[in-house]
Amino acid sequence: MTKLRERKNNRKAVLRVLYGAVERNRPEVSGSALHDQLDLPDEDLSAACAYLADDGLISVDWTSHRTPATVSLTHEGLRLMEEEDERKDQG
């Protein structure tokens, strides 16, 4: 079982990858690409995606094995990441 800090870091990493994809005009990221970029175990990636989806920040199409097939930021997720980006630019 991963620790709370690791789970939070995993969720932030997922959001960063998805936001980076949006900046490159790629609204969706395949689960396998996300897995490759983050190098997370399937269960940790799935847990991070499930949490973020439950919060309404991402949309996930799941495989039959409950791993992400495709993942994208929702409007709320995009707004959150843009706000974070603006705070970094101002700080």
Sequence and secondary structure as in RCSB ss.txt:
>XXXX:A:sequence
MTKLRERKNNRKAVLRVLYGAVERNRPEVSGSALHDQLDLPDEDLSAACAYLADDGLISVDWTSHRTPATVSLTH
EGLRLMEEEDERKDQG
>XXXX:A:secstr
   HHHHHHHHHHHHHHHHHHHHTT   EEHHHHHHHHT  HHHHHHHHHHHHHTTSEEEEE TTSSEEEEEE H
HHHHHHHHHHHHHHH 
